[in-house]
């Protein structure tokens, strides 16, 4: 008599099937019950096969077909295919992001190179301008007042070149030579009394006039140095202000706690002081006003959040 307790619904074929734990039990079932089953149903069990869905052995009257896959096998194949595609997409995305990052770095490097080249070109022009002034002052054909004016302009250009702190081929040597020549020409112009032969009623400079010209020249040189120092101080002030705002942004993104309260207040006060210094500065440079406006707007936003 064939067993009836081990009948289960197979999800793979969608039918109620006999389920056996081992292949041997399934074969014994065919051996002892195949004739009885054929008499009842007209179909004789021919073979056993392992079912992945049921994790056991079934019997069937159909002959083995090696090319046919079960639903579970097809589902597993599809699942494995999706995993492979997901891994492939992830690899492609990583490669794309890596390529984009490399492209951005290359573009940034190119922009920095172009900016550096532009600065060097501007410095080259300034140095050429200084050297032209020196050449004209070494063989003067102008009035002494004009020579003093050119000397002042040459000193201003030279200070601008030195304040940038950018070097290029032989730039340091050229700056040193230009500075030495300008100092020498300054002394020479202060000492020599100029007579204009092409003017009929021109008088010689008196010692008081020469002293006045020397003081005026020294004052303009000092003003140029002071202006350069103020610009440097404003740049440092703006850098500190932007750094404080960046730190406040990072602290603001963290969950508020007493641990960060004192640090937040300290940096907030420091940023306020730096902002007031930048606003009260009496000098400007490239994009300084824009940077001050941006920092002021960010500070107002942070101030409102701090009050809350």
C-alpha positions as CSV (number, residue, x, y, z in Angstrom):
1,X,0.0,0.0,0.0
2,X,1.5,3.4,-1.0
3,X,2.0,6.0,1.7
4,X,-0.2,9.0,2.0
5,X,1.3,11.0,4.8
6,X,4.2,12.5,2.8
7,X,2.1,14.3,0.2
8,X,2.9,18.1,0.0
9,X,2.0,20.9,-2.3
10,X,5.0,21.7,-4.6
11,X,5.3,25.4,-5.3
12,X,7.6,24.7,-8.3
13,X,5.2,22.6,-10.3
14,X,2.0,23.8,-8.6
15,X,0.7,20.3,-7.7
16,X,0.5,18.0,-4.7
17,X,3.5,15.7,-4.9
18,X,5.0,12.9,-2.9
19,X,8.0,14.2,-1.0
20,X,10.9,11.9,0.1
21,X,13.9,12.8,2.2
22,X,16.4,10.7,0.2
23,X,16.7,9.5,-3.4
24,X,16.8,5.9,-2.1
25,X,13.3,6.2,-0.4
26,X,11.9,7.7,-3.6
27,X,13.3,4.8,-5.7
28,X,11.9,2.3,-3.2
29,X,8.5,3.9,-3.6
30,X,8.7,3.5,-7.4
31,X,9.9,-0.1,-7.0
32,X,7.0,-1.2,-4.7
33,X,4.2,1.0,-5.9
34,X,4.6,1.7,-9.6
35,X,2.3,-1.1,-10.8
36,X,-0.5,-0.1,-8.4
37,X,-0.2,3.6,-9.5
38,X,-0.3,2.5,-13.2
39,X,-3.5,0.5,-12.6
40,X,-5.2,3.4,-10.8
41,X,-4.1,6.4,-13.0
42,X,-2.7,4.9,-16.2
43,X,0.7,6.5,-15.5
44,X,3.7,4.7,-14.2
45,X,6.4,6.6,-12.2
46,X,9.6,6.4,-14.3
47,X,12.2,8.4,-12.3
48,X,13.1,10.4,-9.3
49,X,14.3,14.0,-9.3
50,X,15.5,16.5,-6.7
51,X,13.2,19.5,-6.1
52,X,15.0,22.8,-5.1
53,X,11.7,24.4,-3.9
54,X,10.7,21.5,-1.6
55,X,14.3,20.5,-0.7
56,X,13.5,16.9,-1.2
57,X,12.9,14.2,-3.8
58,X,9.8,13.7,-6.1
59,X,8.8,11.0,-8.5
60,X,7.4,11.6,-12.0
61,X,6.2,9.6,-15.0
62,X,7.8,11.9,-17.6
63,X,11.2,11.1,-19.0
64,X,14.2,13.1,-18.0
65,X,14.8,16.3,-20.1
66,X,18.2,17.8,-19.4
67,X,17.4,21.1,-21.3
68,X,14.4,21.9,-19.2
69,X,14.8,24.0,-16.0
70,X,12.3,24.2,-13.2
71,X,10.6,27.4,-12.1
72,X,12.7,27.6,-9.0
73,X,15.9,27.2,-11.1
74,X,14.8,29.9,-13.5
75,X,14.0,32.2,-10.6
76,X,17.4,31.6,-9.1
77,X,19.0,32.2,-12.4
78,X,17.1,35.5,-12.7
79,X,18.0,36.4,-9.1
80,X,21.7,35.7,-9.8
81,X,21.5,37.7,-13.0
82,X,20.0,40.7,-11.2
83,X,22.8,40.5,-8.5
84,X,25.4,40.5,-11.3
85,X,23.7,43.5,-13.0
86,X,23.5,45.4,-9.8
87,X,27.2,44.8,-9.1
88,X,28.0,45.8,-12.7
89,X,26.0,49.0,-12.3
90,X,27.7,49.8,-9.1
91,X,31.1,49.2,-10.7
92,X,30.1,51.5,-13.6
93,X,28.9,54.2,-11.2
94,X,32.1,54.0,-9.2
95,X,34.1,54.3,-12.4
96,X,32.0,57.2,-13.6
97,X,32.4,59.0,-10.3
98,X,36.1,58.4,-10.3
99,X,36.3,59.7,-13.9
100,X,34.3,62.8,-12.9
101,X,36.5,63.4,-9.9
102,X,39.6,63.1,-12.0
103,X,38.1,65.5,-14.6
104,X,37.2,68.0,-11.9
105,X,40.7,67.8,-10.4
106,X,42.2,68.3,-13.9
107,X,39.9,71.3,-14.6
108,X,40.8,72.8,-11.2
109,X,44.5,72.3,-11.8
110,X,44.2,73.8,-15.3
111,X,42.3,76.8,-13.8
112,X,45.0,77.2,-11.1
113,X,47.7,77.0,-13.8
114,X,46.0,79.6,-15.9
115,X,45.5,81.9,-12.9
116,X,49.2,81.5,-11.9
117,X,50.3,82.2,-15.5
118,X,48.1,85.3,-15.6
119,X,49.6,86.5,-12.3
120,X,53.1,85.9,-13.7
121,X,52.2,87.8,-16.8
122,X,50.9,90.8,-14.8
123,X,54.1,90.7,-12.7
124,X,56.2,90.6,-15.8
125,X,54.4,93.7,-17.1
126,X,54.9,95.5,-13.8
127,X,58.6,94.7,-13.7
128,X,59.0,95.8,-17.3
129,X,57.3,99.0,-16.4
130,X,59.6,99.6,-13.4
131,X,62.7,98.8,-15.6
132,X,61.4,101.3,-18.3
133,X,61.1,104.0,-15.5
134,X,64.7,103.2,-14.4
135,X,66.0,103.4,-18.0
136,X,64.4,106.9,-18.4
137,X,65.6,108.0,-15.0
138,X,69.2,106.9,-15.8
139,X,69.2,109.1,-18.9
140,X,66.8,111.9,-17.9
141,X,65.3,114.1,-20.5
142,X,62.4,115.4,-18.4
143,X,62.1,117.9,-15.6
144,X,63.0,117.1,-12.1
145,X,59.4,117.1,-11.0
146,X,58.6,114.6,-13.8
147,X,61.6,112.5,-12.7
148,X,60.3,112.4,-9.1
149,X,56.8,111.5,-10.3
150,X,58.2,108.6,-12.3
151,X,60.4,107.5,-9.4
152,X,57.3,107.4,-7.1
153,X,55.4,105.4,-9.6
154,X,58.3,103.0,-10.0
155,X,58.4,102.5,-6.2
156,X,54.7,101.8,-6.1
157,X,54.9,99.2,-8.9
158,X,57.9,97.6,-7.2
159,X,56.0,97.3,-3.9
160,X,53.1,95.7,-5.7
161,X,55.4,93.1,-7.3
162,X,57.0,92.3,-3.9
163,X,53.7,92.0,-2.1
164,X,52.4,89.3,-4.4
165,X,55.1,86.8,-3.3
166,X,55.0,85.0,-6.6
167,X,58.3,84.1,-8.2
168,X,59.2,83.3,-11.8
169,X,62.4,83.0,-13.8
170,X,65.0,85.5,-12.5
171,X,62.2,87.5,-10.9
172,X,64.0,87.8,-7.5
173,X,67.2,88.9,-9.1
174,X,65.4,91.5,-11.2
175,X,63.5,92.9,-8.2
176,X,66.7,93.2,-6.2
177,X,68.5,95.0,-9.0
178,X,65.5,97.3,-9.6
179,X,65.3,98.2,-5.9
180,X,69.0,99.0,-5.7
181,X,68.8,101.2,-8.8
182,X,65.7,103.0,-7.6
183,X,67.4,103.8,-4.2
184,X,70.5,105.0,-6.0
185,X,68.4,107.2,-8.4
186,X,66.5,108.6,-5.4
187,X,69.6,109.8,-3.8
188,X,70.9,111.1,-7.1
189,X,67.8,113.1,-7.8
190,X,67.7,114.5,-4.2
191,X,71.3,115.7,-4.5
192,X,71.4,117.2,-8.0
193,X,70.2,120.7,-8.7
194,X,68.5,120.6,-12.0
195,X,68.8,123.5,-14.5
196,X,66.5,123.6,-17.5
197,X,68.5,125.2,-20.4
198,X,65.5,125.1,-22.7
199,X,63.6,127.5,-20.5
200,X,64.8,131.1,-20.3
201,X,63.6,132.1,-16.8
202,X,64.2,128.7,-15.0
203,X,65.9,129.0,-11.6
204,X,67.9,126.5,-9.7
205,X,66.3,124.5,-7.0
206,X,67.1,125.8,-3.5
207,X,68.1,123.5,-0.7
208,X,64.7,123.9,0.9
209,X,63.0,122.8,-2.3
210,X,65.2,119.7,-2.6
211,X,64.5,118.8,1.0
212,X,60.8,119.3,0.4
213,X,60.9,117.0,-2.6
214,X,62.8,114.4,-0.7
215,X,60.3,114.5,2.1
216,X,57.4,114.2,-0.4
217,X,59.1,111.2,-2.0
218,X,59.6,109.5,1.3
219,X,56.0,110.2,2.3
220,X,54.6,108.6,-0.9
221,X,56.9,105.6,-0.5
222,X,55.7,105.2,3.2
223,X,52.1,105.6,2.1
224,X,52.6,102.8,-0.5
225,X,54.0,100.5,2.1
226,X,51.1,101.3,4.5
227,X,48.5,100.7,1.8
228,X,50.2,97.3,1.0
229,X,50.2,96.4,4.7
230,X,46.5,97.3,5.1
231,X,45.6,95.2,2.1
232,X,47.5,92.2,3.6
233,X,45.7,92.8,7.0
234,X,42.3,92.9,5.3
235,X,43.1,89.6,3.4
236,X,44.1,87.9,6.7
237,X,41.0,89.3,8.4
238,X,38.7,88.0,5.7
239,X,40.4,84.6,5.7
240,X,39.9,84.3,9.5
241,X,36.2,85.4,9.2
242,X,35.5,82.8,6.4
243,X,37.2,80.1,8.5
244,X,35.1,81.0,11.6
245,X,31.9,80.9,9.5
246,X,32.9,77.5,8.1
247,X,33.4,76.2,11.6
248,X,30.1,77.6,12.7
249,X,28.3,75.9,9.8
250,X,29.8,72.6,10.8
251,X,28.9,73.1,14.5
252,X,25.4,74.2,13.4
253,X,24.9,70.9,11.5
254,X,25.6,68.9,14.7
255,X,23.0,68.1,17.3
256,X,22.9,70.9,19.8
257,X,24.4,70.1,23.2
258,X,26.1,71.8,26.1
259,X,29.4,70.4,24.9
260,X,29.4,72.7,21.9
261,X,27.7,75.8,23.4
262,X,30.9,77.5,24.7
263,X,32.8,76.7,21.6
264,X,30.0,78.1,19.4
265,X,29.8,81.3,21.4
266,X,33.6,81.8,21.3
267,X,33.8,81.4,17.6
268,X,30.7,83.5,17.0
269,X,32.2,86.4,18.9
270,X,35.5,86.1,17.0
271,X,33.6,86.1,13.7
272,X,31.7,89.2,14.8
273,X,34.9,91.0,15.6
274,X,36.6,90.0,12.3
275,X,33.5,91.1,10.4
276,X,33.5,94.6,12.0
277,X,37.2,94.9,11.2
278,X,36.6,94.0,7.6
279,X,33.7,96.5,7.3
280,X,35.7,99.3,8.8
281,X,38.8,98.8,6.6
282,X,39.6,101.8,4.4
283,X,41.2,99.7,1.6
284,X,39.9,97.4,-1.0
285,X,41.3,94.7,-3.3
286,X,40.0,92.4,-6.0
287,X,36.6,90.8,-4.8
288,X,37.1,92.1,-1.3
289,X,33.7,93.9,-1.2
290,X,32.0,90.8,-2.6
291,X,33.6,88.5,0.0
292,X,32.6,90.9,2.8
293,X,28.9,91.0,1.6
294,X,28.8,87.1,1.4
295,X,30.3,86.8,4.8
296,X,27.9,89.4,6.2
297,X,24.9,87.5,4.8
298,X,26.1,84.1,6.2
299,X,26.8,85.7,9.5
300,X,23.2,87.2,9.7
301,X,21.8,83.7,9.1
302,X,24.0,82.1,11.7
303,X,23.1,84.9,14.1
304,X,19.4,84.3,13.7
305,X,19.9,80.5,14.4
306,X,22.1,81.3,17.4
307,X,19.3,83.5,18.9
308,X,16.8,80.7,18.5
